[in-house]
Amino acid sequence: MTQFRLASLLVAGAVALSACADDATSPSLTHAPAAPALSVDEAPVPADRHIFVFSAKRIPADFEARVAAAGGTVERAFPALGVASTRGLDGAAAASLGAAGDVAFWNNDVEMTLDVPVGDMQVDGMGDVAAVEGNSPTNPTTASFYPRQWHLRQIGADRAWAAGRRGSPSVKVGILDSGIDYRHPDLVGRVDLSLSKSFVPADNALIQATFPGAHEIADLQYHGTHVAATVSSNAYSAAGVTSNLTLVGIKVLNRNGSGNSLNTLDAIVYAADIGLDVINMSLGIANPMSRESLGWFNEMMNRAMEYAFEKGVVVVVSAGNENLDLSKLNGSFKAYCTASTVTCVSATGPSSRASINGPWENIDGKASYSNYGTTHVSIAAPGGNGVSSVTAACSSFSLAVPVCQTGVYVLGLNGTSMASPHAAALAALLVEQVGKRQPALVRQRLQQSADDLGKPGADPIYGKGRINMVKALGL
């Protein structure tokens, strides 16, 4: 088994590797090559893109003509949301269009990033695929790295598996992220490639040049693969919360972990329109956003979340990693926990451990980095804390952690990005139990069955509590 640690992840995906190997045979790496730089044409946010949010949830019949008269074109339109994007307008023309009485907000598009994991990254390798043969999706406790997966036992996943609750392939969970490594042993057969889609076309040429024939959702970063395998894994190297759910990769972040709000909006609508049951969004913007200057973003995304909810989709989002009280941001907000229809997940994690396989202390403590706030956080789930991280698959397409291309590797990461997929997986199990297209009931069950930690009732750190699979499923 190969083991080493990567230090301090950067948003851009350039990862600095510390040379603290755990044994003499481990690779000693001091720097990982950054993913190839984006060209001007590949910039996550086109400089001439403007987004218009209309007062009503419809697009005026003459809007396209107005844009054309001003020298631009309508790029994308979302009639059910009352949102449209344009290209080719200068600032003055966009401002003139935005001053119309039927426009509520307008602005340039903004860049989005993944919800950056916190602290060091633990990387462990199994060698070739033969090293995990004999482990089984029907018994996830046989996964090679299961002994260190405190986070699964803490929510009662092992008891759910023993009761036969490993998920149904008929329930589909969308992973809005950096893509998925669908060829990793933990994910082979778990990803519906016919429904999977990339909203990051700038990565496609590099994918084909580096990995000829690969699907467009190939994860050139690592984040989306880790999130996906936490939701559902074949449990060869590391177990997931389930082992039978169907995953749908919806790529909204490029090889450097960046994207834009328009593609994210498009992806949410796509996920709702193709009938997914749950979507997980471990995405965010590091700094709080001004309601005065970015209120359009909040309104646009809230409309998208409501649209998905009305289509019967359970939307699960991460609370973010800045240790902020989301209830006290005054004139600012954090995406995406402001929408009333989402399940916003904070992170818990142990304060210490005796060894990598435990035992662990204060396992339900607030993760030091996790955002909190009674009016925003719905529930909590394990996200890791310091050396007690969440373990899941590493992408064999990764340019940010290239050693993962050389064999079967897993990553140990900390963040609310890691907490959110635990809750999304449980939501998928509840969909199987209560029936599809009942997002309000699923959300209610998630909260009512959680272990009430902190002060009784709604709590700023845990929301309604840390998720409990045994109670939620009535086992």
N, C-alpha and C positions, 0 to 999 in steps of 0.2 A: 504494500500500500504506500503510495507516494503522498506526502503531506507537506504543505508549506503555507505561508500566510501572505496575503496581499494587504498593503497598508493604504489607508485613506483614499477612497474612491472619489474621482472627480466627475462632475456632471458630464463633461465632454466625452467621457469614456476612456480617457488616458489614465491608466491605473499604475500607480507606483508600487513596485513589489519589494518588500523587505526580504533580506536574505537570512531569515531566521528559520531554517529548516529544522524539523523535529527528529530527523535521523540522518546518518551520514550519506545515505543514498538518495536523499531528496534533492531535486534541482535547486540550485542557488541562483535566483534571478534578482537583479537589482532594479531593472526597469522593463516594463512591458511596452512594446511598440504601440503607439496610439493608433487607433483606426485611421485610415487614410483621410486626410483633410477634405472637407467639402469644398467644391469649387463655387464660384460666385453663382453659377446657374443652379446649383444644388442647395442654396441657402434655405434653411427651414421656413423662413418667412419672406416671400417675395415683396420687394420694396413698394411695388405699385398695387398691392392688394388692399382693398378696403372692404369692410364688412358693415352692412346696414341691417339694423334690427328695427322692424316696423312696429308701430303702435298696436296694430292688430295682428293676430296670428294668420296673416295672409300677405301676399306680395301684390302691391297695386298693379293693375293690368297694364298701365303705361310705363312701369318702371324701366323695362328694357329700352324703350324708346328714349326715355330721359337720359339714361346712361350713354346710349349711342350718340345722342345730340351733344353730350359733354365730352365726347372723344374716347369713350371706354366701351367695354363689353361686360355683360353679366357672365361671370365665371361659373358659379354654382348657385342654385336656388333651392330653398327648402320651404315650399308653400305651407306645409302644415305647421311650421314654426314661425313663419313671418320673418325669415332671415335670408339674405342674399349676399354674395360676394362679387366684387367687380375687379377687373384688371384694366390698366391703361389710363387711369385717371390721375391727374396731378392733385396736389393737396387742395388747391383752390377750387377745382371742379368738384372734388369729393365733398368739400365743406359746403358748397352751394347745394348739392343734392341732399346733403344731410340736414340742411335747414328747412326742408319741406315739412309741412305739418303732419304728414303721415309717417315720418321717420322718428322713432323714439331715441335711437342711439346710432352712432356711426363711429368708426375708428379704423386705423390700420390693424391688420392681424397681429397677433403676439406669439412669441415662441413659447412652447411647452417643453418640459423636461420630465424625465422619470423622477419618481419620489426617491431621491438618492439614498442608498443604504448608508448606514452610519458605522464608522470605525473600520477596523480591519476586516478583510475578507479571508476566510479559511478555505483553502483549495485542497481537495483530497482526490487521489486517483486510484482506480481499481486495476489499471492495466487494460487488457483487451476484454472483449465481451465475454469470453469464457470465464472470467473471474466472477461473474454474477450469475452464471448458469446454476440452476437448482433453486434459486430464490423464486418466490411465487406471488403473483397478484392476488391469489385466493387466500394467502396468509401473509399480509404485509409485514408482520413481525419478523419474517425471515430476511428482510432486506439487509444488505451488508452494513449499512450505517444506522440501522434502526436503534441500536443501543444508545446513541447520542441524541436521538430525536425526542427529547423531553417534552417538546411542544405538542407532540401528538398524544402522548399519554396524558398530559395535563388537561386536555379537553375531552378525554375519554374515547379517543379514536380506536384504541385497541379493543375496548369493550363493544363498540359499535361493529367492528369487523367480526368479532366473535359471535355476534348476533346476526351476522349475514348482511349487515348494512354497509356495503362497499360501493354503492352508487349504481345507477342504471345508465346504460349507453343511450337510452332514449332522452335523457336530460342533457342539454347542451349548455356549456359555459363558455362565454366569449372572454378571451384574454386580450384586453386593449393595452398593448405594451410594445416592446421592441421586437416582437416575433416569437417563434417557438422553434426549438430544435426537435422536429418531429421524428428524427432518426436516432435520438438518444434511446438506449434500451429502456429507460423508465417511461418513455413517451411513445415508443413505436406502437401504432395501432390506436392510440388514444386521441389523435388529432384528425378532425374531419377537414381534409385539404380541399374538398369540393366547395365548402362554405368559407374557408379561410381566405382572407384578402389583405393585401397591403395597400395602405394609403400613403406610402412613402416611395414613390416611383424612382426617386433619385438613387436608391440603393440597388435597384434591379440590375444595372449593368455590372456593378461590382460583384454582386452575388453570382452572376453567370460567368464572370471572368475568374473568380476564385473558386467557386463550387458549381461547375457546369451541370445544368439540369436540375438544380435545386429549386424548390418552390419559392415564390416571392416572399413568403413570410419567414424565410430562414433568418434566424436570430444572430446577427453579426455582433451584437452586444453580449448580453448574458441575462439581463434582468427578466425579460419575458419568459424565458425557459424556466428559470427558478420559480417564478410565480405560478406558471402553468403546472409544473410538477408538484408544487405544494397542494394544488387543488386535486389533481388526479395523477397517479403514478403507477406504473406496473410493479413498483416495489422490488426492483432487482438491486439497484445500488442504494437508493433512499426511498422510503415510503412517502406517500402523500396522504392527505386526509381521506381520500377515496382511491379506488383502483379501477373503477368501471365507468366513470363518467366520460362523456365525450367533450373534448375541448375544441374550440374554434379559435384559431389564431387571427387576430385583427391587428395588424401592424400599424401603429401610429407614430412610432419613434424610430429615428434613423440609427445608423451604426454608432453615432456618438451620443445616443440617448436623448435627442432633441426632436421636436416636431412643431406643429402649430395648431392653433385653436380651431381653424377651419377643418383640417383633416380629422381632428378629434371629434368635432361636431358631426361630420360626415360619417365617421365610424360608429358613433352611438346610434344614429338614425339607421344605418345599415344593419347593425345588430338587432335593433327592434324590428325592422322590416322582414328579416329572414327568420324571425320567430325564435330567437334564442331565449332560454329560460332565465339565465343569470348572466350578468357581465361583471367582470372585476376590473377596476381602474386603480392601479397603484401608480397614479400619476400626480403631478403637482407642480406648483411654481414656488421656488424657495422662499421668496419674500411675499409678505402680505400685499394684496392688490388694493389700490385706492378705489373706493366706491365712486368717487367723483370722476376720475379719469377712466376707470375700467368697469364702470357699472354695466356697460353694454355686454361685456364678457360674462358677467354674472347672470344677466337676464337671458342671454343666448343659451348658456349652458343649462340653466334651470329649466328653460323651455324644452331642451333636448332630454333632460332627465324625466320631466313630466311626460313627454311623448313616449319614452321607453316604458315608463310605469303604466301608462294607459294601454300600451300594447301587451302588457302582462309580463314585463321583464323586471326581475329583481336586480337593482343596481347597487353594487357594493364598492365603496371607495375608501382609500386610506386617509387617515387624518393628517398626515404630514409629520416631519421630523425636526421641527424647530423648537420644541418645548415651549409652545405658546398656548396661552389660554384663548381659545378661539372665540370665547364669549366676550372678550374684552379688547377687541381690536379697534374699537371706536369707528373711525371712518374707513376702515379697511376690511378685507375679507380674505379667506383662503379657499381656493378651489379644492374640492368640489363639495365640501360638507355643508354649504349653505342651502342646497336644495332640500325641500321637505320630504321628498320621495326617496332619497337615498339612504342606505345604511352606512354610516360613517364609523370607521373602526380605528380605535387607538391600540397601542401596543403594550404588552406586558413582557416581563422577562426576569430571570433569576438575578439576584444580587451577587452571587458567587457560586463556585462549583468546586468539588474536591478533585475531579478529573474530567476529561472530555466526556466520559460516560456517567458523570454524576458521582455522588448525589449532589443536588442543587439546593441552594438556600433561597428563601423568600421568592419562590418561583412565580408568584402572582403579583410581584411588585410592579409599579409603574416603570416602564422602560424610560431611562433618563432623558431620551430625546423626544419622546412622543408628545405631540400636541394633545390638548385636552379641552374641556369646556362643556358644561352641562347642556347648553342649548344646541350643541353641534354633534358631540360624540353619542352614537347610538349604543354601541357595545364595544367590548375590548376582546382581543385575541392575542396569542403569543406572537411576539415579533422579534424576540431576542434582546439581549442586553450585555454589552461587553463581549466576553469570551463565550458566553452561552448563546450561540447563534441558532438560526433556523437553517436546517440542512436540506438541500434539494439539488436537482440536476444542474449541471453547467452545459452551456451550448457548445456542441462540437463545431459550430460555425463561427465561434466567437473570435473577433479580431482584437477585442479588448483584453481577453484572457486567453492568449493563443495556445497555452499548454493544453487547454481543454479540447483542442483539435486532435490530440495525440492518443486519446484513449477514452475510457469511461471515467468521467470526473463529476464530482459534486462540489457545491459551494456552501459555505456557512456564511450567512448574511444577517444583518440586524436592520430593522426598520419597520415602519408601519406598512410599507410595501409587502412585508412578509406576513404581517398580521391579517391584512385584508383577505388574502386567498384562503386562509383557514375559515373565515366567516362565509366566503363565497361558496366553498365546498359544502359547508353545512346547509346553506340556503338551498343548494341543489338537491341535497338529500331530503329536505323538507318539501321541495317541489314534487319529488317522487311520492312523498307521503300524502300531501294534502291535495295534490292535483296541480296542473299547469294553469298559468294565467291568473294566479292569485297572489300578486306581489305584496299586497297589504297584509294578507294573512301570514305569509312567510316571514315578513319583517316583524310582525307581532310575535310569532312563535320564537324567533331568534332572541328577542328581548325578554319575553316572559320566562324563558327556560334558562336564561343566563344565571350564573352564580353571582349573587348580589354581594359585591365587594365594596370596600370603602363605606361611606355613610349609607344608611338604608335608603332604598329608592334610587332615583336618578342621581348619578355621581359625576363630578367633572372629569375624573380620571377614567372610570370604567363605563360610563353611561349607565345602562341598565344591568351591567355586569359582564364578566368574562364568559364567553360562550361555553356551553356544556352539551356535548353531543348526546350523552346518555339521557339527560333530561329532555332535550329538544325532540328526540326520537321516541320518547316514552319507553325506554328499555329498562 
